[in-house]
Each structure stands twice: as structure tokens, then as C-alpha cells.
Amino acid sequence: FALNVKGAYAAIQAVLPSMKSQQGGSVVLIASDQAIIGKPNSFAYNLTKHALASMAKTTALDYAAFNIRANAVCPGTIETPLFHNAIDAYCQRSGANKAEIVAEEAALQPLGRLGQPEEIAALVNFLISPEASFITGSLQSIDGGYTTQ
């Protein structure tokens, strides 16, 4: 909670004064597919990601008059070092085969693969760009279709 929610809150509060004075800006919070759906054994994590979604929506409403946009990116399963560390730990505990577990995770995604960090970066880059000037208060799923199931 301290990192996911309080950290984002502090960052937003730090940038809003300058955004207000320049009459514009874009805030992009990194939430999760768990801002949209629940998953088992994720109570605290899920709670923080829903809080980030709410923070994006309320910031969008509260600061639209200053031409400040706020959105949340909601990644699904992304192939990062954290993903691999979690799979490695699971495999050590269970004796499972890592390649099989990674393949199973990919198969859970309607697009049949894991997302890549560069795809998340590209979405963030778009959301802060002038091309996204009419997007605010949104939760942008980037999860290979997982939350649409």
C-alpha cells in the first residue's frame, strides 16, 4: 500500500502544481489487470490496483479544467524479470518445469503469448502524447485479451 498507493499519490501531488500553472499535463498510473478483475490470493495487491484506478479517474475529473489528463494502464501478464523470478520461485517450491509453466501462462492469454515491457512503454508513450489529447479518466487494458474473458 505504501509503494503502490502512497507513492503514486505523492508523485501526483508533486507534479500537479506545475501542471496547473502551465495549463496542461498528463498523468499515467501503472495499475494492473487486477484493477478490472479479481484474482485469488491477491487481496492487498488487488486493493492497491483498484485504488490506482480510482485515483486516475478522480484526478481526471478534478483537473480537467486545467487541461490535465489522467489515465491508468492496466497490464496483464508481462514477461519481466519479476515474472521470471515468481515462476522460478514457484518451480523451486513445486518441482514444476519452468518452460511448461511459462507456456501455460501464455496459453491463458487469448492472444496466446505473454506481453512485453516494450508494449507497455508504447502505450504509456501514446497516452502522454498529443495524439491522446481526448483520453482522460480511462483504464487502458493491455493484457492480450485476458480481462475480456
Summary of the structure (lengths in Angstrom):
residues: 149
radius of gyration: 17.0
end to end distance: 28.1
largest distance: 56.6
contacts: 434
relative contact order: 0.18
helix: 60%
strand: 13%
